Structures are given as structure tokens and as C-alpha cells.
Amino acid sequence: MKKIIYRSPNEVENFDLKRFEKSLSRYAKVSEKEVKEALKEFDQYETMHVSCLVEVGMKLIAEKADEQTAKEYFKEHEVWFDEGKFERLRRITGYLVGTLDRWNDAKKAEEHARVKHSVNSSVDDATRLVMLETQAMEHNVAYNH
């Protein structure tokens, strides 16, 4: 039986699938099958933090209803995140990180030197190419297009 951790490892409860479905049903019609499918990524873990459930819930609600409804669901459950905020998770040079606080100087330099690509669709291709080439020159990195 999977366990859910709330604020600390001492606050653990058995996971109740029906209770989770009921909390989602106030926002969108999500089937038990869809919930189970969404939770498969956590099958390998015996315990998980309640914030994982909230994120799964937001994803399901966004798929079934809309982004605004998912935000409303989060707002109701944000208490399980640190003061309503959660850390941004980024993939940097092959590592999943929130901040660079614990990185050594070499890793920080590697991150600083990498070329950051924009996904801003309001910039046309020619402008984007110039921006990327300029950014590559600033970091002394070759940019081949």
C-alpha cells in the first residue's frame, strides 16, 4: 500500500485512490483508469509527498477541463507546498536542479557558458538566429546553424 507524506515524514497516511478521485471530481470528470495511468510514474516508490498528487491532479484537470481550472485546484491545495511556492525544476547540463547553490565552481562556469535557446514564438527566425549567434559569441562558443 502506497503511503503519502504530508508536511514531514512523521505525517504519513495510506493513499486513498477514491479520496483523490473525489478531490479531482470537483474540478473535472476524470476516470479511475486515467488517475491510475497518471500515477504509474510513482509506482516504483513506496511513499510520495502530497505535492506529487497535487501536480498529477493539476495535469489531469488541465487535460480534462482547462488551465484556469487547474490553477484553481492548485490554489486550493497550495498549502502542501512551501508557503504556496514550489521550486522551479530545470534540466541543466544533464542534471535536474532547482538552484545552483550546491554546485562547484566548474559546474557553475559550465552552466554560465552554455548557449540558452529561446522558445519565444513572437521572434521571427532571422532575429532569433542573430540572437543565438550573438549569445554564442558572448560566451565564446561556436554556433553552427
Contacts in CASP RR format, 6 or more apart in sequence:
PFRMAT RR
TARGET T0000
AUTHOR 0000-0000-0000
METHOD contacts of the structure
MODEL  1
MKKIIYRSPNEVENFDLKRFEKSLSRYAKVSEKEVKEALKEFDQYETMHV
SCLVEVGMKLIAEKADEQTAKEYFKEHEVWFDEGKFERLRRITGYLVGTL
DRWNDAKKAEEHARVKHSVNSSVDDATRLVMLETQAMEHNVAYNH
1 14 0 8 1.000
1 15 0 8 1.000
2 14 0 8 1.000
2 15 0 8 1.000
2 42 0 8 1.000
2 45 0 8 1.000
2 46 0 8 1.000
2 47 0 8 1.000
2 48 0 8 1.000
3 12 0 8 1.000
3 13 0 8 1.000
3 14 0 8 1.000
3 15 0 8 1.000
3 46 0 8 1.000
3 47 0 8 1.000
3 48 0 8 1.000
4 12 0 8 1.000
4 13 0 8 1.000
4 14 0 8 1.000
4 15 0 8 1.000
4 47 0 8 1.000
4 48 0 8 1.000
4 49 0 8 1.000
4 50 0 8 1.000
4 53 0 8 1.000
5 11 0 8 1.000
5 12 0 8 1.000
5 47 0 8 1.000
5 48 0 8 1.000
5 49 0 8 1.000
5 50 0 8 1.000
6 12 0 8 1.000
6 13 0 8 1.000
6 49 0 8 1.000
6 50 0 8 1.000
6 80 0 8 1.000
7 80 0 8 1.000
12 47 0 8 1.000
17 32 0 8 1.000
17 35 0 8 1.000
17 36 0 8 1.000
20 35 0 8 1.000
20 53 0 8 1.000
21 30 0 8 1.000
21 32 0 8 1.000
21 35 0 8 1.000
24 30 0 8 1.000
24 35 0 8 1.000
24 57 0 8 1.000
24 60 0 8 1.000
24 61 0 8 1.000
24 73 0 8 1.000
27 61 0 8 1.000
27 65 0 8 1.000
27 69 0 8 1.000
27 70 0 8 1.000
27 72 0 8 1.000
27 73 0 8 1.000
28 60 0 8 1.000
28 61 0 8 1.000
28 64 0 8 1.000
28 65 0 8 1.000
28 69 0 8 1.000
29 64 0 8 1.000
30 57 0 8 1.000
30 60 0 8 1.000
30 61 0 8 1.000
30 64 0 8 1.000
34 60 0 8 1.000
34 64 0 8 1.000
35 56 0 8 1.000
35 60 0 8 1.000
38 56 0 8 1.000
38 57 0 8 1.000
38 59 0 8 1.000
38 60 0 8 1.000
39 56 0 8 1.000
42 48 0 8 1.000
42 52 0 8 1.000
49 80 0 8 1.000
50 80 0 8 1.000
51 80 0 8 1.000
51 81 0 8 1.000
51 86 0 8 1.000
54 73 0 8 1.000
54 74 0 8 1.000
54 77 0 8 1.000
54 78 0 8 1.000
54 80 0 8 1.000
54 81 0 8 1.000
57 70 0 8 1.000
57 73 0 8 1.000
58 70 0 8 1.000
58 71 0 8 1.000
58 73 0 8 1.000
58 74 0 8 1.000
59 70 0 8 1.000
61 69 0 8 1.000
61 70 0 8 1.000
61 73 0 8 1.000
62 69 0 8 1.000
62 70 0 8 1.000
78 84 0 8 1.000
87 98 0 8 1.000
87 99 0 8 1.000
88 98 0 8 1.000
89 96 0 8 1.000
89 97 0 8 1.000
89 98 0 8 1.000
90 96 0 8 1.000
90 97 0 8 1.000
90 98 0 8 1.000
92 100 0 8 1.000
92 111 0 8 1.000
92 114 0 8 1.000
93 107 0 8 1.000
93 110 0 8 1.000
93 111 0 8 1.000
93 114 0 8 1.000
97 103 0 8 1.000
100 107 0 8 1.000
100 108 0 8 1.000
100 111 0 8 1.000
103 111 0 8 1.000
112 139 0 8 1.000
113 139 0 8 1.000
113 140 0 8 1.000
113 141 0 8 1.000
114 139 0 8 1.000
114 141 0 8 1.000
115 132 0 8 1.000
115 135 0 8 1.000
115 136 0 8 1.000
115 139 0 8 1.000
115 141 0 8 1.000
115 143 0 8 1.000
116 135 0 8 1.000
117 132 0 8 1.000
118 128 0 8 1.000
118 131 0 8 1.000
118 132 0 8 1.000
120 128 0 8 1.000
123 131 0 8 1.000
129 145 0 8 1.000
132 143 0 8 1.000
132 145 0 8 1.000
133 143 0 8 1.000
133 145 0 8 1.000
135 143 0 8 1.000
136 142 0 8 1.000
136 143 0 8 1.000
137 143 0 8 1.000
END
